[in-house]
């Protein structure tokens, strides 16, 4: 592989105009496709195999007029202090506001005075609005009508807030978040390279890669039903790995130049050595992201595949566009100090910080190992109290209209009103359909935590009915989850006695089912991803213990990161610092998502840092000296890459979208733990304690595993052979002269 990449790097350097033109054309084509694509995205859940989804599917088949998956909204009205919504003036204003909710996409806007949607004290009322289309298919005109009606109600002196899926739009996690990450990355790169041009190359290529990836996602969003968060995730990961991969190759190029090589040769060697590490690091990230398909949640699968595509683009750009741009940059890619010293013998520099740190770890490896493990273990303790759930409007910032509507409904009708359960009774096999429905209704009324049970008439075919159950507790409460399980147990038993079936659905039940599905998939997913990556790293490092140590270190860092997420977002520690207004359950996708993304990113540092050690070891250095060599060449660059990645992820903490905020914090803290505690401290300590055993590989396994030459040993021999032959030939020509 190293030889192939060496040739590719030299070709891209020589034919730099062609390489640059190809990527510019791809960027333009992706941009044109995004500009001409439909703006709608699909943020709806479709979870095959869970009961809540089966109920939705049954309703779609038996009661298509219900539009079970159609968008919905609620206008919540509160009368001025000391008044009631039933007062003539307020009642007229509410009826007028509801009457404005018309349009081609509106199915129905319910009059709260006709549907008994007024609180007992008469101060709060609500109107339920249903639409004929899904939330992602709503036009701007329909949303503007909803917002305009609410404003007219406010103008009449009422408090009016809106909630529901009709307000869903693209999350605002982008824009300023990316700018913050890029700005921080620019500062780190400038400090690392000491050259504006060298610092600009990784930024430029990362932006091009993300531009192509995100534009492609936008162009295909409506065709592939991609969610709004898909492009945000692709941007987040694409920027981080794009900058990092380019950083490693530019850094190796400058090191080759410092050793006196010509620029084209330096570019080829940089791509042949650091590029090999980039390929395998990228493969680990792609495996982790594509592996999300194991969970069998279409939205999560599409997010993972889309982000993996952006990572693949970042790898290709690093291997082809970076050497091309290095050709354009010339000597400006070097720092001013290196430009002055170019052509002279390399100076003997004093040991850098990476060298000094590695020597410190080698002197006290057991102490460093114990401190790192105990420190991360202590931070991981809160993970034992992890409570999972999916965000609802109660987790929105308090200044949003969705959150205000949620709070008003809780105030007027009880906390469970925001998460009603929908029971679907399939009476197709029952001889007495109405009796089956009544029997289920009576059974559910006798359960704990039930505030109200509202049955609906059978459908036209007389084989399906829906029953609305309002819990006493809030949607994310454990009491509500217990109620769902109780209905499924006792309600199903009652229905079966009458030859009917009962399914529990609704957003609350769907959240519970999704959380359970994700929990069940976590271990199989972890085994798949870690197993495949273990085999990949075994091929890269030709060792058994190094990949094992890498996997165990990753598990420690990701559990510690989950502990930090629980402490901040569930317990509220330092919540004000990170803009957490409302504590609650951790997003159900967070553990499996962090396992996938963080594992891939963590292996980046493992590959880049340890391949340098492996390279030094196979070239004859002792195990301890190889560790020092790896840190001398790699610690500064890996540290810079980690700071850049942390900056990119941390930029998303400022998002008003709770899901994006939590993901940004979780990934940032996980990279910090993995890069600076696991890879910079625990890894060298473990390698120092293992000594030569770290690179042990059974003989039979060495024959089976392919030798991909990631450390460039075969490339070095290939390049050294012509030089040795030339020297021998030169000696033979001079021999007759001496005779």
C-alpha positions in Angstrom: 0.0 0.0 0.0 2.7 2.5 0.9 4.3 2.1 -2.5 1.0 2.7 -4.3 0.3 5.7 -2.2 3.8 7.0 -2.8 3.2 6.9 -6.6 -0.2 8.5 -6.1 1.3 11.3 -4.1 4.0 12.0 -6.7 1.5 11.9 -9.5 -0.9 14.4 -7.8 2.1 16.7 -7.1 3.2 16.6 -10.7 -0.3 16.8 -12.2 -1.5 19.3 -9.6 -3.6 21.3 -12.0 -5.6 18.3 -13.0 -6.0 17.1 -9.4 -7.2 20.5 -8.2 -9.5 20.9 -11.2 -11.2 17.5 -10.6 -12.0 18.5 -7.0 -13.3 21.9 -8.0 -15.5 20.4 -10.6 -16.9 17.9 -8.1 -17.6 20.8 -5.6 -19.4 22.8 -8.3 -21.5 19.8 -9.4 -22.4 19.0 -5.8 -23.3 22.6 -5.2 -25.5 22.8 -8.3 -27.3 19.6 -7.2 -27.9 21.0 -3.7 -29.2 24.3 -5.1 -31.7 22.6 -7.4 -32.9 19.9 -4.9 -36.0 20.0 -2.8 -35.6 21.7 0.6 -37.6 19.2 2.5 -36.0 16.7 4.9 -37.4 13.7 6.7 -37.1 13.9 10.5 -39.8 11.3 11.1 -39.0 8.1 12.9 -39.7 4.8 11.3 -38.6 1.9 13.5 -39.2 -1.5 12.0 -40.1 -4.3 14.4 -41.3 -2.3 17.4 -44.9 -2.3 18.6 -45.4 1.4 18.3 -44.5 1.3 14.6 -46.7 -1.7 14.1 -49.6 0.4 15.5 -48.9 3.3 13.2 -48.7 0.9 10.2 -52.0 -0.6 11.2 -53.7 2.8 11.5 -52.3 3.8 8.1 -53.9 0.7 6.6 -57.3 0.7 8.4 -57.8 4.4 9.1 -55.9 6.3 6.4 -58.1 9.3 7.0 -56.6 9.7 10.5 -53.2 10.6 8.9 -51.4 9.0 11.8 -48.0 10.1 10.5 -49.3 13.5 9.4 -48.0 16.7 11.0 -49.8 18.2 14.0 -49.8 21.4 16.0 -51.3 22.8 19.1 -52.2 26.4 19.7 -52.3 26.9 23.5 -54.2 29.9 24.8 -54.1 31.5 28.2 -56.4 34.3 29.4 -55.0 37.5 30.9 -54.5 37.6 34.6 -57.9 37.4 36.4 -59.8 36.4 33.3 -61.0 33.2 31.7 -60.8 32.0 28.2 -64.6 31.5 28.3 -65.2 35.3 28.7 -67.0 36.6 25.6 -64.1 38.7 24.4 -61.5 36.0 24.9 -63.7 33.3 23.4 -64.3 35.4 20.3 -60.6 36.0 19.9 -59.8 32.3 20.2 -62.5 31.3 17.7 -61.3 33.9 15.3 -57.7 32.7 15.6 -58.7 29.0 15.1 -60.8 30.0 12.1 -57.7 31.4 10.4 -56.1 28.0 10.4 -57.1 27.0 6.9 -55.2 26.0 3.8 -54.7 23.2 1.3 -52.5 21.2 3.7 -54.7 21.6 6.8 -57.0 18.7 7.6 -58.7 20.1 10.7 -58.4 22.8 13.3 -60.5 21.9 16.3 -62.6 24.5 18.2 -61.5 24.1 21.9 -65.0 25.0 23.1 -66.6 22.2 21.0 -64.0 19.6 21.9 -63.9 20.3 25.7 -60.3 21.4 25.4 -60.6 24.0 28.3 -58.9 23.5 31.6 -61.0 23.1 34.8 -60.2 26.6 36.1 -61.1 28.1 32.7 -57.8 29.9 32.2 -56.2 27.7 29.5 -57.5 26.2 26.3 -55.9 24.5 23.3 -56.7 23.8 19.6 -55.4 20.7 18.0 -54.5 21.2 14.3 -53.9 18.2 12.0 -52.4 18.3 8.6 -52.8 16.1 5.5 -49.0 15.8 5.0 -45.9 14.9 7.0 -44.0 17.6 8.9 -41.2 17.6 6.3 -43.7 18.1 3.5 -45.3 21.3 5.0 -44.8 24.4 2.9 -43.6 27.7 4.3 -47.0 29.1 3.6 -48.6 26.5 6.0 -46.1 27.3 8.7 -46.5 31.0 8.2 -50.3 30.6 8.6 -49.8 28.9 11.9 -47.4 31.6 13.2 -49.6 34.4 11.9 -52.7 33.0 13.6 -50.8 32.8 16.9 -49.6 36.4 16.6 -53.2 37.6 15.9 -54.2 35.9 19.1 -51.5 37.7 21.0 -52.5 41.0 19.5 -56.0 40.3 21.0 -54.4 40.3 24.5 -54.1 36.5 24.9 -51.0 34.4 25.7 -50.6 32.1 22.7 -47.9 29.5 22.3 -47.5 26.8 19.6 -46.1 23.3 19.7 -46.1 20.1 17.7 -44.3 18.5 14.8 -45.5 21.3 12.4 -42.9 23.6 13.9 -40.0 21.2 13.1 -37.4 22.7 10.8 -33.8 22.3 10.0 -31.9 22.5 13.3 -29.8 25.7 13.7 -26.7 23.7 14.9 -24.8 25.0 11.9 -23.5 28.4 10.8 -21.9 29.9 13.9 -20.9 26.5 15.3 -18.8 25.7 12.2 -17.3 29.2 12.2 -16.2 28.8 15.9 -14.6 25.4 15.1 -12.9 26.6 12.0 -11.5 29.7 13.8 -10.1 27.6 16.6 -8.6 25.2 14.2 -6.9 28.0 12.3 -5.3 29.3 15.5 -4.0 25.8 16.4 -2.7 25.1 12.9 -0.9 28.4 12.7 0.8 27.7 16.1 1.6 24.2 15.0 3.1 25.0 11.5 4.3 28.6 11.9 3.1 29.3 8.4 -0.1 30.8 7.1 0.0 28.7 3.9 0.6 25.5 5.7 -2.1 26.3 8.3 -4.5 27.2 5.5 -4.1 23.9 3.5 -5.9 21.6 6.0 -8.7 24.2 6.5 -9.1 24.7 2.7 -9.3 20.9 1.9 -11.6 20.2 4.9 -14.0 22.9 3.8 -13.9 21.5 0.2 -14.5 18.0 1.5 -17.4 19.0 3.7 -18.8 21.2 0.9 -18.9 18.2 -1.4 -20.3 15.9 1.3 -23.0 18.1 2.7 -24.0 19.4 -0.8 -24.4 15.8 -1.9 -26.5 15.0 1.2 -28.7 18.1 0.5 -29.1 17.1 -3.2 -30.1 13.5 -2.2 -32.1 14.4 1.0 -35.6 14.3 -0.5 -34.8 11.2 -2.6 -33.3 9.2 0.2 -35.5 10.7 3.0 -32.5 12.0 4.9 -33.2 13.9 8.2 -32.2 17.4 9.0 -29.6 16.3 11.5 -27.8 14.2 8.9 -26.0 17.2 7.3 -25.1 18.5 10.8 -23.5 15.2 11.8 -21.6 15.0 8.4 -20.4 18.6 8.9 -19.3 17.9 12.4 -17.3 14.8 11.6 -16.2 15.8 8.1 -14.6 19.0 9.4 -12.8 17.2 12.3 -11.3 14.3 10.3 -10.8 16.4 7.2 -8.5 18.9 9.0 -6.8 16.1 11.0 -6.0 13.9 7.9 -4.6 16.9 6.0 -2.6 17.9 9.1 -0.8 14.6 9.3 0.2 14.6 5.7 1.4 18.2 5.7 3.3 17.6 8.9 5.0 14.5 7.4 5.8 16.4 4.2 7.5 19.1 6.2 9.5 16.5 8.1 10.7 14.9 4.8 11.7 18.4 3.5 13.7 18.9 6.7 15.6 15.7 6.0 16.8 17.3 2.7 14.5 15.7 0.1 13.1 17.3 -3.0 9.6 18.6 -2.8 8.1 16.0 -5.2 9.9 13.2 -3.4 8.8 14.6 0.0 5.2 14.7 -1.2 5.3 11.1 -2.4 6.9 9.8 0.8 4.4 11.8 3.0 1.5 10.3 1.2 3.1 6.8 1.2 3.7 6.8 5.0 1.3 9.2 6.7 -1.2 8.5 3.9 -1.2 4.8 4.8 -2.1 5.8 8.3 -4.8 8.1 7.0 -6.4 5.2 5.0 -6.6 2.9 7.9 -7.7 5.5 10.3 -10.4 6.5 7.8 -11.5 2.9 7.5 -12.0 2.5 11.2 -14.2 5.6 11.3 -16.2 4.3 8.3 -16.6 0.9 9.8 -17.9 2.5 13.0 -20.4 4.8 11.2 -21.7 2.2 8.7 -22.0 -0.3 11.5 -24.8 1.8 12.9 -27.0 -0.1 10.4 -26.9 -3.0 13.0 -29.3 -1.0 15.1 -31.9 -1.2 12.3 -33.2 2.3 12.8 -33.4 3.8 9.3 -32.7 7.4 10.3 -29.6 6.4 12.3 -28.4 4.2 9.5 -28.7 7.0 7.0 -27.0 9.4 9.3 -24.1 7.0 9.7 -23.7 6.2 6.0 -23.9 9.9 5.0 -21.2 10.8 7.6 -19.1 7.8 6.4 -19.3 9.1 2.9 -18.0 12.5 4.1 -15.1 10.7 5.8 -14.3 8.8 2.6 -14.2 12.1 0.8 -11.8 13.5 3.4 -9.5 10.5 3.0 -9.4 10.9 -0.8 -8.8 14.6 -0.6 -5.9 14.1 1.8 -4.3 11.6 -0.6 -4.7 13.6 -3.8 -5.6 17.3 -3.2 -3.1 17.9 -0.4 0.0 16.9 -2.4 -1.4 19.0 -5.3 -1.8 22.0 -3.2 1.7 21.4 -1.7 3.0 21.7 -5.2 1.3 25.1 -5.6 2.5 26.3 -2.2 6.2 25.7 -2.9 8.5 26.8 -0.1 5.6 28.8 1.5 4.4 25.5 3.1 7.5 25.6 5.3 7.9 27.9 8.4 10.1 30.9 8.1 12.7 29.2 10.2 12.7 26.1 8.0 12.8 28.1 4.8 16.0 29.8 6.0 17.5 26.5 7.0 16.4 24.7 3.8 19.3 23.0 2.0 21.6 23.0 5.1 22.2 20.1 7.4 19.5 19.4 9.9 20.2 21.1 13.2 20.4 19.2 16.4 17.3 20.5 18.2 16.9 20.1 22.0 14.3 17.5 23.0 10.8 18.7 22.4 7.9 18.4 24.8 6.7 15.1 23.3 10.2 13.6 23.9 10.4 14.9 27.4 6.9 13.6 28.2 7.6 10.1 26.8 10.8 9.9 28.9 8.8 10.9 32.0 6.2 8.1 31.3 9.0 5.6 30.7 10.5 6.4 34.1 7.2 5.8 36.0 4.9 3.8 33.7 3.0 2.0 36.5 2.2 5.3 38.2 1.1 7.0 35.0 -1.1 4.0 34.1 -2.7 3.8 37.6 -3.4 7.6 37.6 -5.0 7.6 34.2 -7.2 4.5 34.8 -8.3 5.7 38.3 -9.0 9.3 37.0 -11.2 8.1 34.1 -12.8 5.5 36.3 -13.9 8.2 38.8 -15.3 10.4 36.0 -17.2 7.3 34.6 -19.0 6.7 37.9 -22.1 8.8 37.0 -22.6 6.6 33.9 -24.0 4.0 36.3 -27.0 6.3 36.8 -27.7 6.7 33.1 -31.3 7.2 32.2 -32.2 7.1 28.6 -35.0 8.8 26.7 -35.7 10.8 23.5 -36.0 14.6 23.6 -39.5 16.1 23.5 -40.7 19.7 23.7 -40.2 19.7 27.4 -36.4 19.6 26.8 -36.5 22.6 24.6 -35.0 25.9 25.9 -37.4 27.8 28.1 -37.6 30.8 25.7 -39.0 28.8 22.8 -42.7 28.8 22.0 -42.7 25.0 21.9 -41.4 24.8 25.6 -43.9 27.5 26.7 -46.8 25.6 25.1 -45.6 22.4 26.8 -45.5 24.2 30.2 -49.0 25.7 29.7 -50.5 22.4 28.9 -48.9 20.8 32.0 -50.2 23.7 34.1 -53.8 23.4 32.7 -54.2 19.7 32.1 -51.5 17.9 34.1 -48.0 16.8 33.1 -49.2 13.6 31.4 -51.2 15.6 28.9 -48.1 16.3 26.8 -47.5 12.6 26.2 -50.8 10.8 25.7 -50.7 7.1 24.8 -52.6 5.9 21.8 -54.1 2.4 22.1 -55.0 0.7 18.8 -57.4 -2.2 19.1 -57.3 -4.6 16.2 -60.7 -6.3 16.5 -60.7 -8.0 13.1 -60.6 -11.4 14.7 -63.2 -10.6 17.4 -66.9 -11.6 17.2 -67.8 -8.6 19.4 -65.6 -5.7 18.4 -67.4 -3.1 20.6 -67.3 -5.4 23.6 -63.5 -5.9 23.1 -62.9 -2.2 23.0 -65.0 -1.6 26.1 -63.2 -4.4 27.9 -59.8 -2.9 27.1 -61.1 0.5 28.2 -62.3 -0.7 31.6 -59.0 -2.6 32.2 -56.8 0.4 31.4 -59.0 2.7 33.7 -58.1 0.5 36.6 -54.3 0.8 36.1 -52.1 3.1 38.2 -50.9 6.5 36.9 -53.9 6.8 34.5 -55.5 10.3 34.5 -58.1 9.8 31.7 -59.2 7.2 29.1 -61.0 8.5 26.0 -62.3 5.8 23.7 -63.1 6.5 20.0 -65.7 4.8 17.8 -64.7 2.0 15.5 -63.6 2.8 12.0 -66.0 2.4 9.1 -65.1 -1.3 8.6 -65.8 -1.9 12.3 -62.5 -3.7 12.9 -60.3 -1.1 14.4 -60.6 1.5 17.3 -58.3 3.9 19.0 -58.2 4.7 22.7 -56.4 7.7 24.1 -54.9 7.3 27.5 -53.6 10.3 29.4 -51.0 9.4 32.1 -50.7 11.3 35.4 -46.9 11.6 35.1 -44.8 13.4 32.5 -43.8 11.7 29.2 -40.2 11.1 30.2 -41.1 9.8 33.7 -40.4 6.2 34.8 -44.0 6.0 35.9 -45.2 6.5 32.3 -42.9 3.8 31.1 -44.2 1.4 33.7 -47.8 2.3 32.5 -46.9 1.4 28.9 -45.6 -2.0 30.0 -48.7 -2.5 32.2 -51.1 -1.7 29.3 -49.2 -4.1 27.0 -49.4 -6.9 29.6 -52.9 -6.5 31.1 -54.6 -4.8 28.1 -53.3 -7.4 25.7 -54.4 -10.2 27.9 -57.9 -8.7 28.1 -58.1 -8.1 24.4 -57.0 -11.7 23.6 -59.8 -13.0 25.6 -62.1 -11.3 23.2 -60.2 -12.3 20.1 -58.7 -8.8 19.6 -55.2 -7.4 19.7 -53.9 -4.2 21.4 -51.0 -2.1 20.3 -49.7 0.9 22.3 -48.3 3.8 20.3 -47.9 7.5 20.3 -44.7 9.6 20.6 -44.2 8.6 24.2 -44.6 4.8 23.5 -42.4 5.2 20.4 -39.6 6.8 22.5 -39.8 4.0 25.0 -39.6 1.4 22.2 -36.7 3.2 20.5 -34.7 3.4 23.8 -35.2 -0.4 24.4 -34.2 -1.2 20.8 -31.1 0.9 21.1 -30.2 -0.8 24.4 -30.6 -4.2 22.9 -28.5 -3.3 20.0 -25.6 -1.8 21.9 -23.7 -5.0 22.8 -24.0 -6.6 19.3 -22.9 -3.3 17.7 -20.0 -2.9 20.1 -18.9 -6.5 19.3 -19.1 -5.9 15.6 -17.3 -2.6 15.4 -14.6 -3.4 17.9 -14.1 -6.9 16.4 -13.7 -5.6 12.8 -11.5 -2.7 14.0 -9.4 -5.1 16.1 -8.7 -7.2 13.0 -7.9 -4.1 11.0 -5.5 -2.8 13.6 -3.9 -6.3 13.9 -3.1 -6.0 10.2 -1.8 -2.5 10.6 0.4 -3.1 13.7 1.1 -6.9 13.2 0.5 -7.3 16.9 -2.1 -8.8 19.1 -1.6 -6.8 22.3 -1.5 -3.3 20.7 -5.0 -3.6 19.2 -6.3 -5.1 22.4 -4.8 -2.2 24.4 -6.3 0.2 21.9 -9.8 -1.3 22.3 -9.7 -1.4 26.1 -8.5 2.2 26.2 -11.3 3.3 24.0 -13.9 1.6 26.2 -12.5 3.4 29.2 -12.6 6.8 27.5 -16.1 6.4 26.1 -17.5 5.3 29.5 -15.8 8.3 31.1 -17.3 10.5 28.5 -20.8 9.1 29.2 -20.2 9.8 32.8 -19.5 13.4 32.0 -22.6 13.6 29.8 -24.8 12.2 32.7 -23.2 14.7 35.2 -23.9 17.7 33.0 -27.1 16.9 31.1 -28.9 14.6 33.6 -27.7 15.8 37.0 -27.1 19.4 35.9 -23.5 19.8 37.2 -22.0 22.9 35.5 -25.2 23.0 33.4 -25.2 26.8 33.3 -21.6 26.8 31.9 -22.7 24.7 28.9 -26.2 26.3 28.4 -28.2 23.4 29.7 -31.5 24.9 30.8 -33.4 21.6 31.4 -31.9 18.4 32.8 -33.5 15.1 32.0 -32.9 11.7 30.5 -29.9 11.3 28.1 -30.9 10.9 24.5 -31.4 7.2 23.7 -29.1 7.3 20.7 -26.2 8.8 22.7 -24.4 5.7 24.0 -24.5 3.8 20.7 -23.7 6.9 18.8 -20.7 7.8 20.9 -19.5 4.2 20.7 -19.6 4.4 16.9 -18.2 7.9 16.3 -15.7 8.1 19.2 -14.3 4.6 18.4 -13.5 5.6 14.9 -12.0 8.9 15.9 -10.0 7.4 18.8 -8.4 4.9 16.5 -7.2 7.9 14.4 -4.8 8.9 17.2 -3.9 5.3 17.9 -2.9 4.7 14.3 -1.0 8.0 13.8 0.9 7.8 17.1 1.6 4.1 17.3 2.5 3.7 13.6 5.5 6.0 14.2 6.5 3.8 17.1 6.1 0.7 15.0 8.1 2.3 12.2 11.0 3.1 14.6 10.8 -0.4 16.1 11.0 -2.3 12.7 13.9 -0.1 11.8 15.9 -1.5 14.7 15.2 0.7 17.7 14.6 -0.7 21.2 11.0 -0.7 22.4 11.5 2.1 24.9 13.4 4.2 22.3 10.7 3.5 19.7 8.1 5.0 22.1 10.2 8.2 22.5 10.7 8.4 18.7 7.0 8.1 18.2 6.3 10.9 20.6 9.1 13.1 19.2 7.5 13.0 15.8 3.9 12.5 16.5 2.9 14.0 19.9 2.8 17.6 18.7 0.8 16.8 15.6 -1.6 14.4 17.4 -2.1 17.0 20.2 -2.9 19.7 17.6 -5.3 17.3 15.8 -7.1 16.5 19.0 -7.4 20.2 20.0 -8.8 20.9 16.5 -11.3 18.0 16.7 -12.3 19.2 20.2 -12.8 22.7 18.9 -15.0 21.6 16.1 -17.2 19.5 18.3 -17.3 22.1 21.1 -18.5 24.7 18.6 -21.8 22.7 18.4 -22.4 23.1 22.2 -23.8 26.5 21.4 -26.6 25.0 19.4 -30.2 25.6 20.7 -31.1 22.1 19.6 -30.7 19.9 22.7 -29.7 16.8 20.6 -26.9 18.7 18.8 -25.7 20.3 22.0 -25.4 16.9 23.8 -23.7 15.3 20.8 -21.2 18.2 20.6 -20.3 18.0 24.3 -20.1 14.3 24.4 -17.8 14.0 21.4 -15.6 16.9 22.5 -15.1 15.5 26.0 -14.6 11.9 24.7 -11.9 13.1 22.3 -10.2 15.0 25.1 -10.2 11.9 27.4 -9.1 9.6 24.6 -6.3 11.8 23.1 -4.8 13.3 26.2 -5.4 10.6 28.8 -5.6 7.3 27.0 -3.3 7.8 23.9 -0.8 10.3 25.5 -0.5 8.7 28.9 -2.0 5.2 29.2 -0.8 3.9 25.8 2.9 4.7 26.3 2.7 3.4 29.9 1.3 0.1 28.8 3.8 -0.2 25.9 6.6 0.5 28.3 5.5 -2.2 30.7 5.0 -4.7 27.8 8.4 -4.0 26.2 9.0 -6.3 23.2 5.9 -8.3 24.1 3.8 -5.5 22.8 4.8 -6.4 19.2 4.3 -10.1 19.6 2.4 -11.9 16.9 2.1 -15.7 16.6 4.0 -17.2 13.7 0.9 -18.8 12.2 -1.0 -15.6 12.4 1.9 -13.6 10.8 1.6 -15.9 7.7 -2.2 -15.5 7.5 -2.4 -11.7 7.9 -1.5 -9.6 4.9 1.4 -7.2 5.2 0.1 -3.8 4.2 3.4 -2.1 5.1 1.8 0.8 6.8 5.1 1.9 8.3 6.7 2.1 4.9 9.4 -0.5 5.4 9.0 -2.0 1.9 8.8 1.5 0.4 12.0 2.4 2.1 13.8 -0.6 0.8 12.4 0.0 -2.8 13.7 3.6 -2.7 17.0 2.6 -1.2 17.7 -0.1 -3.9 18.3 2.3 -6.9 20.5 4.5 -4.8 22.6 1.5 -3.7 22.8 0.2 -7.2 23.9 3.7 -8.4 26.6 3.9 -5.8 27.9 0.4 -6.7 27.9 1.2 -10.4 29.8 4.4 -9.7 32.4 2.5 -7.7 32.9 0.0 -10.6 33.5 2.8 -13.1 36.2 4.3 -10.9 38.0 1.1 -10.3 39.9 0.9 -13.6 41.2 4.4 -13.0 42.8 3.4 -9.8 44.4 0.3 -11.4 
